[in-house]
Amino acid sequence: MNILLILLQVLMQAGSNQSSNSFLWALMWTLWVALFVLSLTPYGSYIQIMWYQYSVGNFLASLSRLITNNVNLVINHINQLLKSNGSSQSANKSVVEKTIQDLMEFVVIEPISTEPTGLMRTLKLLVTSYNERLEDSIKALLPNIDRPLIQNVVDAVDGLRELNFIYKVIMHYYKLSNKYKNPYLVMQIYMLLPIIKEYVDALNGAITTFLKGQPVGDAAGPLTAYRFMRGCTNITELTHNVKDTYIGLCDFEGRRIYVVKAKGPGGTVGNLDDGITYLVERVGVRPRIIITVDAALKLEGEKTGSIAEGVGVAMGGIGVERFNIERTASKYGIPLYAILIKMSMPEALSAMNKDVEGAVNETVERVKRVIREYVREGEEAILIGVGNTGGVAQ
């Protein structure tokens, strides 16, 4: 306390003898020193807790504004789509907002896992039902609009749902911390804020990118499949009933290559496992190898666009499609080869940058090399481009 009294005396003397600028400088200097002194006392912990609460509360307020702005962005985009389709009336804002809010609160309840028999089939059913629910709701707001444009809006709403979930979870622990006077809850959130902010910024950018129909970094897999196929000959599209999935056949240096990817240019990831099941079990294809190409999260220190090769199925998500492809491959003894294009989470959800686009070209050459090494002339192979195919046609 004696130190604080001395600082106040210095401040009063500076105010009486010096100019206003000097007084303000002395005031700021005194406050900083006072805070430093308080931090060395038992009151320092209270100051830290107040700072944690302020930082988390400020983040929640900015996230709430971000969600509101993106909801308005989606509503305006829906109105533009209706006008471009020749509709004389704009969408009812209250109806659209109510629909979006309902979808943002839509939940998918995980199936019971204590009895694992048929668990993957149940997960597949839930994922399919969720995707259909989202698309049907948006389709009701956008009658007579092309499906790829509807799929782009669906992806944007899915991003909003993720942002809303993050907001609710952080608000939950923030309120619990205040309710039970438990500073450790808010401290943990504060420590994770840089990571959470990075993810939130990535989702925010993804919503705009999806609405514009631009390819994101996660489209590296489908784009690789597309560019590989453009370099082949005798390209044909197979007729099938697998939803949102493109299956093509082409000739590469005397080898028959089946190319499987989500059907663009709307934002969707397709049903790649059903595509593989269709080829192997219904068409009777016996590939020498199955090659999957997908975007992968890089570690800090790794370069964006770096490429890694390995064995297995390169595919993220909850694991349903990967499980089905692995099961089919193991049943028929088909080797699995994976090529990964490294990028960060913001880069995967943002518009594709030059580093990722350049890595796609290199990956195409690697796919060709793998086919030449593992597949002899006259044999077959399957190439799967994994990822969101928004902005990438076939």
Summary of the structure (lengths in Angstrom):
residues: 394
radius of gyration: 27.4
end to end distance: 74.0
largest distance: 95.0
contacts: 1279
relative contact order: 0.11
helix: 61%
strand: 13%
